[in-house]
Amino acid sequence: MKFLISNDDGIHAPGLLALYQALSKVGEVMVVAPNAEESGSASSLHISQPLYTHELPSGFIAVNGSPADCVYLALHQLYSDVQFDCVITGINSGDNLGQKVFFSGTFGAALTAQLFGVPAIATSLVGGKIKGNGEDKISHYQMAAEEIVKLLTETPILEEITRLPYHVLNVNIPNVDTAEAIKGRKVTTLEHSLLANPVHQIVDPRGRDAYWLCLKNCQNPQTEEYSGASIDTFNDDSINGYKPLGINSLELKNQSITDNNDSVVVYTDAQAVAAGYISLSPVRLHHTPTYALDRLSTLAL
């Protein structure tokens, strides 16, 4: 298998190195990533300035651009002759849960790949322990990387997302010390959370007002209790199947899939990682939902 990997934490991030090392055991891996941190860059492209590349002794290619720039450049120039089986981004330092995916450079890079027909997976490691220094931090990334390889080699997930054009698989690994502590995998829906403090106002050393944007949720997804319900389908057109619950989560409408009289319970991504599961959220892009077309077509415009 041939993989292209990138991230938004920068070319020297430990999550990128752990992902490269793990994937190299099962396939050929090319790395094109930003030369500095680009968190929060979503799928932005630098079209008003040139991009420059620098090859590191490791063979990794650093780019003075966004994660989406890196994938765009790799697919259309640097490795235009390579047929990649998958673009995998991350491993992100911290979660990409719920609406955070739409700001995330890790997710934005995966989105860019899918827009050009390449299967894509965005990966993140949840929790605060990975923010520390030393071997403990590195071991968490290595554990997460091995779980991603298991997902690719022990399940048919890659084959399935290949059959789902314009879908990115958003993967969050829970904050646990060992792989044995992971309870399994759950296919999830994106949670919607209110932000605790979207903007921090500060005063810089020259006395000027400044503002720091923040995506921290009102509650930590690692400690939030699971409050699942059932759902009848992952159909994007079923928007009326969702309703707000409390201040920071979504409760799915109480419907069910029946298989031998058993209903399928669907977690949100935050609920899954809080319960110790790997969260797998299929996120559909480039889509005009029929319910919106039907609704708007009735208006006198």
C-alpha angles and dihedrals in degrees: 000000000000121000134187114200133189138155144189098238092073140259093289097049115129092226091060092050093048091050092049093050094048096045091046088069091064105029151350113296131199119190125206114164141152117279089228137023113294101177114161094022094120110189097328119152126205101229097152097059136040124259123228128199131210123189115217123213087257090062092249113137118224120204130194091229147070126298089256089052089054095052093042091051094044095050097044104034121001096047102010090137094055122093102212119206091206144352111223121188129197146345081219118208100240133002130313099199131155118338091355088086090072091060098037120109088204090059092038091058091051090047090054091055092051092050086063094047101261117131109247139195126187114204132196138175113222125217148043100270091078090062091072128090133252137023095333091063093046093049091056091055091046090052091049092048092052090051090054090052090049089051090054098042104033100042135046091239096119092051090049097050088048086063092050108073116201093018124122118197108223110203125192120186114208123243101261133135098230139022089243089067092061109100096204140275131306130194102226145182123234115268122222115222133179113237117247095219114352095187130032114200114210139168116236124221090269093055096255123139112249134177131218117198117220134191098192113138125232090250133030108253089217092065101034113114119241115250103173130174135181130273132195100216146348089241110148089214092066095086091140088064090078130074132170119263119195119317104312117019145061125236115205118230110266100258129120148210109231123214112163087341092303119126123218115236115211120206125203113240093254092049092050096053090043088057092049100260131127107249119224112188119181106211117195121214138183093035136139105199117226093224089062092047091049093048097046093043089065092060123098099240 
